[in-house]
């Protein structure tokens, strides 16, 4: 494991995002790095397509889940 140096503004954004997503700051940074790498490797797929694919690969059942419209 290593140390990654980031500027103070990005660290502040990580801290804020981690509170919203209920992740630690380190887990939020790891999530952003993984998704960023997957987006670079799959430029024709949307963020939602990539996350859906990763959830399915992990065995998470996503079929039938819908957000109720207002």
N, C-alpha and C positions, 0 to 999 in steps of 0.2 A: 504494500500500500504506500502511496506517496502523497505528497502535498501539492495542491494546485493553487497557484496564486491568482486571485481575481481582484478586480478593483472594488472599491468600497460601494459604489453604486450598484454593481451587479450583486454583491453580497446582500445589500439591503433589499433588492428585488427578490432574491432567493428567500430571505427571511419572511418577507410578506407572503410570497406564494406558498411557502411551506405551511404557514398558518391556515391558509384557505384550503389546501389539499390534505391537511392532517398528516404531513410527512415531516421528518426531521429536515434540517437545512441540508445535510449531506445527502439524504435520500432524494430531496427535490433536485439537487444538482446532478445526481446520478441519473435521475429520470430525464432531465433536460438533455444531458449528454447522450444517453442511449437513443432517445427519440431523434435528436439532431443527427446522429450517425446513421440511423435507419432512414431518415428523410434524405440524406445525401446519397445513400445506397439505392434508394427507390424514388427517384425524382418525379415519376409519373403518378405516384400514389399520394392521396391526401393524408393529413394527420390522422383523421378518423379511420381511414382504411388501414393505416399502419397499426394504430392502437387496437382496432378490431382484430386484425390478423394476429397480433401478439397475444391478445387475450385468448383467442381460440387455440393458439399453439400451447398455451399454458393450461388448457382444459377448462377455461371459464365459459360457462353456458351463457351466451348473450342473446340467443334467439328468444323472441317473445317479449323482450324488454322494450318498452316504449315510454316516453315521457308524455304525460297527459297534456294536451293542448289547452290553452286558456279559453 
